[in-house]
Amino acid sequence: MNSIDNKYLASLETRIDHLETELTQLDDLLRSVGFPEGVLTLKETAEELLREDAEAKKRI
């Protein structure tokens, strides 16, 4: 690998580290406000709300 490839790889690794940190912090925050499984519970809740909204619109 040349130095450009190494710099690009290092840049990607830095981005991954940053995103992992952000996700961990978000997951911890969600758990502290009542989502028992953090991001997973938030995702399931959002999907359920969207399904309920779609079903309500069908009934109108």
mmCIF file of the N, C-alpha and C atoms, coordinates in Angstrom:
data_MODEL
# 
_entry.id   MODEL 
# 
loop_
_atom_site.group_PDB 
_atom_site.id 
_atom_site.type_symbol 
_atom_site.label_atom_id 
_atom_site.label_alt_id 
_atom_site.label_comp_id 
_atom_site.label_asym_id 
_atom_site.label_entity_id 
_atom_site.label_seq_id 
_atom_site.pdbx_PDB_ins_code 
_atom_site.Cartn_x 
_atom_site.Cartn_y 
_atom_site.Cartn_z 
_atom_site.occupancy 
_atom_site.B_iso_or_equiv 
_atom_site.pdbx_formal_charge 
_atom_site.auth_seq_id 
_atom_site.auth_comp_id 
_atom_site.auth_asym_id 
_atom_site.auth_atom_id 
_atom_site.pdbx_PDB_model_num 
ATOM 1   N N  . MET A 1 1  ? 0.835   -1.188 0.000  1.00 0.00 ? 1  MET A N  1 
ATOM 2   C CA . MET A 1 1  ? 0.000   0.000  0.000  1.00 0.00 ? 1  MET A CA 1 
ATOM 3   C C  . MET A 1 1  ? 0.875   1.246  0.000  1.00 0.00 ? 1  MET A C  1 
ATOM 4   N N  . ASN A 1 2  ? 0.436   2.248  -0.719 1.00 0.00 ? 2  ASN A N  1 
ATOM 5   C CA . ASN A 1 2  ? 1.199   3.490  -0.689 1.00 0.00 ? 2  ASN A CA 1 
ATOM 6   C C  . ASN A 1 2  ? 0.666   4.403  0.417  1.00 0.00 ? 2  ASN A C  1 
ATOM 7   N N  . SER A 1 3  ? 1.315   5.538  0.587  1.00 0.00 ? 3  SER A N  1 
ATOM 8   C CA . SER A 1 3  ? 0.966   6.412  1.706  1.00 0.00 ? 3  SER A CA 1 
ATOM 9   C C  . SER A 1 3  ? -0.450  6.982  1.575  1.00 0.00 ? 3  SER A C  1 
ATOM 10  N N  . ILE A 1 4  ? -0.923  7.198  0.354  1.00 0.00 ? 4  ILE A N  1 
ATOM 11  C CA . ILE A 1 4  ? -2.288  7.700  0.161  1.00 0.00 ? 4  ILE A CA 1 
ATOM 12  C C  . ILE A 1 4  ? -3.297  6.667  0.652  1.00 0.00 ? 4  ILE A C  1 
ATOM 13  N N  . ASP A 1 5  ? -3.064  5.401  0.320  1.00 0.00 ? 5  ASP A N  1 
ATOM 14  C CA . ASP A 1 5  ? -3.944  4.333  0.793  1.00 0.00 ? 5  ASP A CA 1 
ATOM 15  C C  . ASP A 1 5  ? -3.919  4.243  2.311  1.00 0.00 ? 5  ASP A C  1 
ATOM 16  N N  . ASN A 1 6  ? -2.740  4.372  2.898  1.00 0.00 ? 6  ASN A N  1 
ATOM 17  C CA . ASN A 1 6  ? -2.612  4.311  4.355  1.00 0.00 ? 6  ASN A CA 1 
ATOM 18  C C  . ASN A 1 6  ? -3.353  5.469  5.023  1.00 0.00 ? 6  ASN A C  1 
ATOM 19  N N  . LYS A 1 7  ? -3.257  6.661  4.438  1.00 0.00 ? 7  LYS A N  1 
ATOM 20  C CA . LYS A 1 7  ? -3.947  7.837  4.992  1.00 0.00 ? 7  LYS A CA 1 
ATOM 21  C C  . LYS A 1 7  ? -5.456  7.652  4.884  1.00 0.00 ? 7  LYS A C  1 
ATOM 22  N N  . TYR A 1 8  ? -5.905  7.126  3.754  1.00 0.00 ? 8  TYR A N  1 
ATOM 23  C CA . TYR A 1 8  ? -7.336  6.898  3.558  1.00 0.00 ? 8  TYR A CA 1 
ATOM 24  C C  . TYR A 1 8  ? -7.846  5.849  4.545  1.00 0.00 ? 8  TYR A C  1 
ATOM 25  N N  . LEU A 1 9  ? -7.095  4.788  4.711  1.00 0.00 ? 9  LEU A N  1 
ATOM 26  C CA . LEU A 1 9  ? -7.471  3.744  5.664  1.00 0.00 ? 9  LEU A CA 1 
ATOM 27  C C  . LEU A 1 9  ? -7.509  4.301  7.084  1.00 0.00 ? 9  LEU A C  1 
ATOM 28  N N  . ALA A 1 10 ? -6.545  5.094  7.444  1.00 0.00 ? 10 ALA A N  1 
ATOM 29  C CA . ALA A 1 10 ? -6.521  5.705  8.773  1.00 0.00 ? 10 ALA A CA 1 
ATOM 30  C C  . ALA A 1 10 ? -7.725  6.618  8.958  1.00 0.00 ? 10 ALA A C  1 
ATOM 31  N N  . SER A 1 11 ? -8.082  7.347  7.910  1.00 0.00 ? 11 SER A N  1 
ATOM 32  C CA . SER A 1 11 ? -9.258  8.224  7.967  1.00 0.00 ? 11 SER A CA 1 
ATOM 33  C C  . SER A 1 11 ? -10.534 7.416  8.198  1.00 0.00 ? 11 SER A C  1 
ATOM 34  N N  . LEU A 1 12 ? -10.657 6.304  7.488  1.00 0.00 ? 12 LEU A N  1 
ATOM 35  C CA . LEU A 1 12 ? -11.835 5.446  7.658  1.00 0.00 ? 12 LEU A CA 1 
ATOM 36  C C  . LEU A 1 12 ? -11.884 4.841  9.066  1.00 0.00 ? 12 LEU A C  1 
ATOM 37  N N  . GLU A 1 13 ? -10.740 4.432  9.574  1.00 0.00 ? 13 GLU A N  1 
ATOM 38  C CA . GLU A 1 13 ? -10.693 3.869  10.927 1.00 0.00 ? 13 GLU A CA 1 
ATOM 39  C C  . GLU A 1 13 ? -11.107 4.913  11.962 1.00 0.00 ? 13 GLU A C  1 
ATOM 40  N N  . THR A 1 14 ? -10.686 6.158  11.766 1.00 0.00 ? 14 THR A N  1 
ATOM 41  C CA . THR A 1 14 ? -11.072 7.241  12.668 1.00 0.00 ? 14 THR A CA 1 
ATOM 42  C C  . THR A 1 14 ? -12.576 7.465  12.623 1.00 0.00 ? 14 THR A C  1 
ATOM 43  N N  . ARG A 1 15 ? -13.150 7.452  11.431 1.00 0.00 ? 15 ARG A N  1 
ATOM 44  C CA . ARG A 1 15 ? -14.605 7.618  11.295 1.00 0.00 ? 15 ARG A CA 1 
ATOM 45  C C  . ARG A 1 15 ? -15.360 6.487  11.995 1.00 0.00 ? 15 ARG A C  1 
ATOM 46  N N  . ILE A 1 16 ? -14.881 5.263  11.820 1.00 0.00 ? 16 ILE A N  1 
ATOM 47  C CA . ILE A 1 16 ? -15.516 4.113  12.468 1.00 0.00 ? 16 ILE A CA 1 
ATOM 48  C C  . ILE A 1 16 ? -15.471 4.264  13.977 1.00 0.00 ? 16 ILE A C  1 
ATOM 49  N N  . ASP A 1 17 ? -14.311 4.637  14.500 1.00 0.00 ? 17 ASP A N  1 
ATOM 50  C CA . ASP A 1 17 ? -14.181 4.837  15.946 1.00 0.00 ? 17 ASP A CA 1 
ATOM 51  C C  . ASP A 1 17 ? -15.162 5.893  16.450 1.00 0.00 ? 17 ASP A C  1 
ATOM 52  N N  . HIS A 1 18 ? -15.256 6.990  15.702 1.00 0.00 ? 18 HIS A N  1 
ATOM 53  C CA . HIS A 1 18 ? -16.172 8.070  16.091 1.00 0.00 ? 18 HIS A CA 1 
ATOM 54  C C  . HIS A 1 18 ? -17.625 7.586  16.084 1.00 0.00 ? 18 HIS A C  1 
ATOM 55  N N  . LEU A 1 19 ? -18.015 6.889  15.030 1.00 0.00 ? 19 LEU A N  1 
ATOM 56  C CA . LEU A 1 19 ? -19.390 6.403  14.925 1.00 0.00 ? 19 LEU A CA 1 
ATOM 57  C C  . LEU A 1 19 ? -19.711 5.368  15.998 1.00 0.00 ? 19 LEU A C  1 
ATOM 58  N N  . GLU A 1 20 ? -18.758 4.501  16.306 1.00 0.00 ? 20 GLU A N  1 
ATOM 59  C CA . GLU A 1 20 ? -18.973 3.517  17.367 1.00 0.00 ? 20 GLU A CA 1 
ATOM 60  C C  . GLU A 1 20 ? -19.171 4.216  18.710 1.00 0.00 ? 20 GLU A C  1 
ATOM 61  N N  . THR A 1 21 ? -18.391 5.252  18.966 1.00 0.00 ? 21 THR A N  1 
ATOM 62  C CA . THR A 1 21 ? -18.528 6.011  20.204 1.00 0.00 ? 21 THR A CA 1 
ATOM 63  C C  . THR A 1 21 ? -19.892 6.685  20.273 1.00 0.00 ? 21 THR A C  1 
ATOM 64  N N  . GLU A 1 22 ? -20.299 7.313  19.181 1.00 0.00 ? 22 GLU A N  1 
ATOM 65  C CA . GLU A 1 22 ? -21.605 7.978  19.141 1.00 0.00 ? 22 GLU A CA 1 
ATOM 66  C C  . GLU A 1 22 ? -22.740 6.983  19.368 1.00 0.00 ? 22 GLU A C  1 
ATOM 67  N N  . LEU A 1 23 ? -22.653 5.826  18.735 1.00 0.00 ? 23 LEU A N  1 
ATOM 68  C CA . LEU A 1 23 ? -23.694 4.813  18.875 1.00 0.00 ? 23 LEU A CA 1 
ATOM 69  C C  . LEU A 1 23 ? -23.762 4.297  20.309 1.00 0.00 ? 23 LEU A C  1 
ATOM 70  N N  . THR A 1 24 ? -22.613 4.076  20.909 1.00 0.00 ? 24 THR A N  1 
ATOM 71  C CA . THR A 1 24 ? -22.574 3.618  22.298 1.00 0.00 ? 24 THR A CA 1 
ATOM 72  C C  . THR A 1 24 ? -23.179 4.663  23.229 1.00 0.00 ? 24 THR A C  1 
ATOM 73  N N  . GLN A 1 25 ? -22.839 5.926  23.012 1.00 0.00 ? 25 GLN A N  1 
ATOM 74  C CA . GLN A 1 25 ? -23.395 6.993  23.846 1.00 0.00 ? 25 GLN A CA 1 
ATOM 75  C C  . GLN A 1 25 ? -24.901 7.106  23.664 1.00 0.00 ? 25 GLN A C  1 
ATOM 76  N N  . LEU A 1 26 ? -25.377 7.009  22.425 1.00 0.00 ? 26 LEU A N  1 
ATOM 77  C CA . LEU A 1 26 ? -26.808 7.055  22.161 1.00 0.00 ? 26 LEU A CA 1 
ATOM 78  C C  . LEU A 1 26 ? -27.518 5.879  22.811 1.00 0.00 ? 26 LEU A C  1 
ATOM 79  N N  . ASP A 1 27 ? -26.942 4.693  22.700 1.00 0.00 ? 27 ASP A N  1 
ATOM 80  C CA . ASP A 1 27 ? -27.528 3.505  23.296 1.00 0.00 ? 27 ASP A CA 1 
ATOM 81  C C  . ASP A 1 27 ? -27.636 3.667  24.811 1.00 0.00 ? 27 ASP A C  1 
ATOM 82  N N  . ASP A 1 28 ? -26.588 4.160  25.441 1.00 0.00 ? 28 ASP A N  1 
ATOM 83  C CA . ASP A 1 28 ? -26.606 4.394  26.892 1.00 0.00 ? 28 ASP A CA 1 
ATOM 84  C C  . ASP A 1 28 ? -27.675 5.414  27.272 1.00 0.00 ? 28 ASP A C  1 
ATOM 85  N N  . LEU A 1 29 ? -27.779 6.484  26.506 1.00 0.00 ? 29 LEU A N  1 
ATOM 86  C CA . LEU A 1 29 ? -28.774 7.526  26.769 1.00 0.00 ? 29 LEU A CA 1 
ATOM 87  C C  . LEU A 1 29 ? -30.191 6.971  26.649 1.00 0.00 ? 29 LEU A C  1 
ATOM 88  N N  . LEU A 1 30 ? -30.443 6.205  25.604 1.00 0.00 ? 30 LEU A N  1 
ATOM 89  C CA . LEU A 1 30 ? -31.765 5.616  25.410 1.00 0.00 ? 30 LEU A CA 1 
ATOM 90  C C  . LEU A 1 30 ? -32.121 4.668  26.551 1.00 0.00 ? 30 LEU A C  1 
ATOM 91  N N  . ARG A 1 31 ? -31.168 3.878  27.007 1.00 0.00 ? 31 ARG A N  1 
ATOM 92  C CA . ARG A 1 31 ? -31.414 2.977  28.138 1.00 0.00 ? 31 ARG A CA 1 
ATOM 93  C C  . ARG A 1 31 ? -31.754 3.772  29.394 1.00 0.00 ? 31 ARG A C  1 
ATOM 94  N N  . SER A 1 32 ? -31.095 4.911  29.580 1.00 0.00 ? 32 SER A N  1 
ATOM 95  C CA . SER A 1 32 ? -31.325 5.707  30.787 1.00 0.00 ? 32 SER A CA 1 
ATOM 96  C C  . SER A 1 32 ? -32.683 6.400  30.777 1.00 0.00 ? 32 SER A C  1 
ATOM 97  N N  . VAL A 1 33 ? -33.295 6.584  29.596 1.00 0.00 ? 33 VAL A N  1 
ATOM 98  C CA . VAL A 1 33 ? -34.610 7.230  29.535 1.00 0.00 ? 33 VAL A CA 1 
ATOM 99  C C  . VAL A 1 33 ? -35.749 6.248  29.309 1.00 0.00 ? 33 VAL A C  1 
ATOM 100 N N  . GLY A 1 34 ? -35.457 4.950  29.424 1.00 0.00 ? 34 GLY A N  1 
ATOM 101 C CA . GLY A 1 34 ? -36.550 3.994  29.418 1.00 0.00 ? 34 GLY A CA 1 
ATOM 102 C C  . GLY A 1 34 ? -36.643 3.014  28.274 1.00 0.00 ? 34 GLY A C  1 
ATOM 103 N N  . PHE A 1 35 ? -35.693 3.026  27.357 1.00 0.00 ? 35 PHE A N  1 
ATOM 104 C CA . PHE A 1 35 ? -35.688 2.024  26.300 1.00 0.00 ? 35 PHE A CA 1 
ATOM 105 C C  . PHE A 1 35 ? -34.792 0.885  26.786 1.00 0.00 ? 35 PHE A C  1 
ATOM 106 N N  . PRO A 1 36 ? -35.381 -0.218 27.251 1.00 0.00 ? 36 PRO A N  1 
ATOM 107 C CA . PRO A 1 36 ? -34.607 -1.253 27.943 1.00 0.00 ? 36 PRO A CA 1 
ATOM 108 C C  . PRO A 1 36 ? -33.461 -1.862 27.132 1.00 0.00 ? 36 PRO A C  1 
ATOM 109 N N  . GLU A 1 37 ? -33.598 -1.919 25.826 1.00 0.00 ? 37 GLU A N  1 
ATOM 110 C CA . GLU A 1 37 ? -32.516 -2.466 24.997 1.00 0.00 ? 37 GLU A CA 1 
ATOM 111 C C  . GLU A 1 37 ? -31.897 -1.390 24.113 1.00 0.00 ? 37 GLU A C  1 
ATOM 112 N N  . GLY A 1 38 ? -32.025 -0.149 24.531 1.00 0.00 ? 38 GLY A N  1 
ATOM 113 C CA . GLY A 1 38 ? -31.392 0.962  23.836 1.00 0.00 ? 38 GLY A CA 1 
ATOM 114 C C  . GLY A 1 38 ? -31.862 1.144  22.413 1.00 0.00 ? 38 GLY A C  1 
ATOM 115 N N  . VAL A 1 39 ? -30.901 1.221  21.504 1.00 0.00 ? 39 VAL A N  1 
ATOM 116 C CA . VAL A 1 39 ? -31.190 1.485  20.094 1.00 0.00 ? 39 VAL A CA 1 
ATOM 117 C C  . VAL A 1 39 ? -32.143 0.439  19.518 1.00 0.00 ? 39 VAL A C  1 
ATOM 118 N N  . LEU A 1 40 ? -31.961 -0.802 19.896 1.00 0.00 ? 40 LEU A N  1 
ATOM 119 C CA . LEU A 1 40 ? -32.823 -1.872 19.381 1.00 0.00 ? 40 LEU A CA 1 
ATOM 120 C C  . LEU A 1 40 ? -34.282 -1.614 19.750 1.00 0.00 ? 40 LEU A C  1 
ATOM 121 N N  . THR A 1 41 ? -34.534 -1.245 21.004 1.00 0.00 ? 41 THR A N  1 
ATOM 122 C CA . THR A 1 41 ? -35.895 -0.969 21.442 1.00 0.00 ? 41 THR A CA 1 
ATOM 123 C C  . THR A 1 41 ? -36.456 0.264  20.734 1.00 0.00 ? 41 THR A C  1 
ATOM 124 N N  . LEU A 1 42 ? -35.624 1.277  20.548 1.00 0.00 ? 42 LEU A N  1 
ATOM 125 C CA . LEU A 1 42 ? -36.060 2.481  19.838 1.00 0.00 ? 42 LEU A CA 1 
ATOM 126 C C  . LEU A 1 42 ? -36.472 2.139  18.412 1.00 0.00 ? 42 LEU A C  1 
ATOM 127 N N  . LYS A 1 43 ? -35.670 1.330  17.742 1.00 0.00 ? 43 LYS A N  1 
ATOM 128 C CA . LYS A 1 43 ? -35.969 0.926  16.366 1.00 0.00 ? 43 LYS A CA 1 
ATOM 129 C C  . LYS A 1 43 ? -37.296 0.171  16.297 1.00 0.00 ? 43 LYS A C  1 
ATOM 130 N N  . GLU A 1 44 ? -37.485 -0.773 17.205 1.00 0.00 ? 44 GLU A N  1 
ATOM 131 C CA . GLU A 1 44 ? -38.728 -1.547 17.224 1.00 0.00 ? 44 GLU A CA 1 
ATOM 132 C C  . GLU A 1 44 ? -39.928 -0.649 17.496 1.00 0.00 ? 44 GLU A C  1 
ATOM 133 N N  . THR A 1 45 ? -39.777 0.304  18.397 1.00 0.00 ? 45 THR A N  1 
ATOM 134 C CA . THR A 1 45 ? -40.854 1.227  18.724 1.00 0.00 ? 45 THR A CA 1 
ATOM 135 C C  . THR A 1 45 ? -41.211 2.088  17.519 1.00 0.00 ? 45 THR A C  1 
ATOM 136 N N  . ALA A 1 46 ? -40.206 2.611  16.840 1.00 0.00 ? 46 ALA A N  1 
ATOM 137 C CA . ALA A 1 46 ? -40.447 3.438  15.661 1.00 0.00 ? 46 ALA A CA 1 
ATOM 138 C C  . ALA A 1 46 ? -41.145 2.642  14.562 1.00 0.00 ? 46 ALA A C  1 
ATOM 139 N N  . GLU A 1 47 ? -40.710 1.399  14.339 1.00 0.00 ? 47 GLU A N  1 
ATOM 140 C CA . GLU A 1 47 ? -41.351 0.560  13.325 1.00 0.00 ? 47 GLU A CA 1 
ATOM 141 C C  . GLU A 1 47 ? -42.806 0.282  13.684 1.00 0.00 ? 47 GLU A C  1 
ATOM 142 N N  . GLU A 1 48 ? -43.078 0.053  14.957 1.00 0.00 ? 48 GLU A N  1 
ATOM 143 C CA . GLU A 1 48 ? -44.446 -0.202 15.397 1.00 0.00 ? 48 GLU A CA 1 
ATOM 144 C C  . GLU A 1 48 ? -45.317 1.031  15.199 1.00 0.00 ? 48 GLU A C  1 
ATOM 145 N N  . LEU A 1 49 ? -44.799 2.195  15.527 1.00 0.00 ? 49 LEU A N  1 
ATOM 146 C CA . LEU A 1 49 ? -45.551 3.431  15.319 1.00 0.00 ? 49 LEU A CA 1 
ATOM 147 C C  . LEU A 1 49 ? -45.867 3.650  13.843 1.00 0.00 ? 49 LEU A C  1 
ATOM 148 N N  . LEU A 1 50 ? -44.908 3.367  12.983 1.00 0.00 ? 50 LEU A N  1 
ATOM 149 C CA . LEU A 1 50 ? -45.142 3.515  11.545 1.00 0.00 ? 50 LEU A CA 1 
ATOM 150 C C  . LEU A 1 50 ? -46.199 2.530  11.046 1.00 0.00 ? 50 LEU A C  1 
ATOM 151 N N  . ARG A 1 51 ? -46.156 1.282  11.545 1.00 0.00 ? 51 ARG A N  1 
ATOM 152 C CA . ARG A 1 51 ? -47.181 0.302  11.160 1.00 0.00 ? 51 ARG A CA 1 
ATOM 153 C C  . ARG A 1 51 ? -48.561 0.753  11.625 1.00 0.00 ? 51 ARG A C  1 
ATOM 154 N N  . GLU A 1 52 ? -48.646 1.214  12.860 1.00 0.00 ? 52 GLU A N  1 
ATOM 155 C CA . GLU A 1 52 ? -49.935 1.662  13.390 1.00 0.00 ? 52 GLU A CA 1 
ATOM 156 C C  . GLU A 1 52 ? -50.466 2.849  12.596 1.00 0.00 ? 52 GLU A C  1 
ATOM 157 N N  . ASP A 1 53 ? -49.582 3.768  12.221 1.00 0.00 ? 53 ASP A N  1 
ATOM 158 C CA . ASP A 1 53 ? -49.992 4.924  11.434 1.00 0.00 ? 53 ASP A CA 1 
ATOM 159 C C  . ASP A 1 53 ? -50.495 4.493  10.059 1.00 0.00 ? 53 ASP A C  1 
ATOM 160 N N  . ALA A 1 54 ? -49.807 3.546  9.431  1.00 0.00 ? 54 ALA A N  1 
ATOM 161 C CA . ALA A 1 54 ? -50.220 3.053  8.110  1.00 0.00 ? 54 ALA A CA 1 
ATOM 162 C C  . ALA A 1 54 ? -51.571 2.355  8.207  1.00 0.00 ? 54 ALA A C  1 
ATOM 163 N N  . GLU A 1 55 ? -51.776 1.592  9.270  1.00 0.00 ? 55 GLU A N  1 
ATOM 164 C CA . GLU A 1 55 ? -53.057 0.902  9.452  1.00 0.00 ? 55 GLU A CA 1 
ATOM 165 C C  . GLU A 1 55 ? -54.180 1.911  9.702  1.00 0.00 ? 55 GLU A C  1 
ATOM 166 N N  . ALA A 1 56 ? -53.918 2.944  10.461 1.00 0.00 ? 56 ALA A N  1 
ATOM 167 C CA . ALA A 1 56 ? -54.924 3.974  10.733 1.00 0.00 ? 56 ALA A CA 1 
ATOM 168 C C  . ALA A 1 56 ? -55.304 4.699  9.448  1.00 0.00 ? 56 ALA A C  1 
ATOM 169 N N  . LYS A 1 57 ? -54.338 4.968  8.592  1.00 0.00 ? 57 LYS A N  1 
ATOM 170 C CA . LYS A 1 57 ? -54.619 5.637  7.325  1.00 0.00 ? 57 LYS A CA 1 
ATOM 171 C C  . LYS A 1 57 ? -55.444 4.769  6.391  1.00 0.00 ? 57 LYS A C  1 
ATOM 172 N N  . LYS A 1 58 ? -55.263 3.453  6.464  1.00 0.00 ? 58 LYS A N  1 
ATOM 173 C CA . LYS A 1 58 ? -56.042 2.532  5.635  1.00 0.00 ? 58 LYS A CA 1 
ATOM 174 C C  . LYS A 1 58 ? -57.516 2.558  6.026  1.00 0.00 ? 58 LYS A C  1 
ATOM 175 N N  . ARG A 1 59 ? -57.778 2.787  7.323  1.00 0.00 ? 59 ARG A N  1 
ATOM 176 C CA . ARG A 1 59 ? -59.152 2.772  7.824  1.00 0.00 ? 59 ARG A CA 1 
ATOM 177 C C  . ARG A 1 59 ? -59.914 4.043  7.484  1.00 0.00 ? 59 ARG A C  1 
ATOM 178 N N  . ILE A 1 60 ? -59.209 5.072  7.112  1.00 0.00 ? 60 ILE A N  1 
ATOM 179 C CA . ILE A 1 60 ? -59.860 6.361  6.813  1.00 0.00 ? 60 ILE A CA 1 
ATOM 180 C C  . ILE A 1 60 ? -60.463 6.360  5.433  1.00 0.00 ? 60 ILE A C  1 
# 
